[in-house]
Amino acid sequence: MPGVFQLSVDEMLDRELDRLRALGLGSVLLFGLPAEKDEVGLENFAAEGIVQQALRRIRERMPDMLLLTDVCCCEYTSHGHCGILTPDGVVDNDATLEVLGRVAVSHAEAGADVVAPSGMMDGMVGAIRGALDAAGHADRAILSYAVKYASAFYGPFREAADSTPAFGDRRQYQMDPGNVREALIEAALDEDEGADMLMVKPALAYLDVLRAVRERSELPLVAYNVSGEYAMVKAAARQGWIDERRVVLESLLGMRRAGADAIITYHAKDVAQWLSDGTAD
């Protein structure tokens, strides 16, 4: 993904923070790439895990930065799936919930304001809410990847984060792209379990789903403009086939028009630059 890099928790992260501050961006969503992977993903909830280190570093340098963290297992496990596996290679939903609770608590203790579970495990919001409350973090918010489809648009991220499943795929727990009714059920379940915000992912091919969820829920709604969507725009722009600025702004506007209160996008720094220099008309 052009312009998107893996950052170490030292000078590289500091330089990126300075860049974000200069552009007026006040929030980040952190993903971690561990030093080692294993069947459970132990670094995922380790006190000195990569995300935990980054949270403390950012909180120290920029106390007012809104810090969100992805809570999942896929980047940390040797098999690349979003949960703990049974001996026969099936994701064990209930065993995974305990791990997700530990991850969320460790992130909160390191300084996260918002935890964002993305694994599409049944009951994940309730388990995380209970774990956070029990650990004294009732004030931390949950942004649930409530509606996450088994999409082909995740490819560039999986390559960058080395999180492609070692076998099989994620259709056991991610959603069928043809099913809108399930999206409404999943969003309602997460809202009932205590989610503070809901997400629809991906965004561009699912604007109808975004609108449908918007019409059913009053919670803040987030659209995730994912890696494949970003990479396609960048590739076409490099070939001179499209006007990158106009296409990006039009796409993000479509997400807002469909009902998104906020958008997670790899275009954030570009858009902030366009806004600052007056070219985002």
Buried (B, 14 or more C-beta within 10 A) or exposed (E): BEEBEEBEBEEEBBEBBEEBBEBEBEBBBBBBBBEEBEEBBBBBBBEEBBBBBBBBBBBEEBEEBBBBBBBBBBBBBEBBBBBBBEEEEEBBBEBBBEBBBBBBBBBBBBBBBBBBBBBBBBBBBBBBBBBBEEBEBEEBBBBBBBBBBBBEBBBBBBEBBEBBBEEEEBEBBBBEBEEBEBBBEBBBBBBEBBBBBBBBBBBBBBBEBBBBBBEBBEBBBBBBBBBBBBBBBBEBBEEEEBEBBEBBBEBBEBBEEBBBEBBBBBBBBBBBBBBEEEEBE
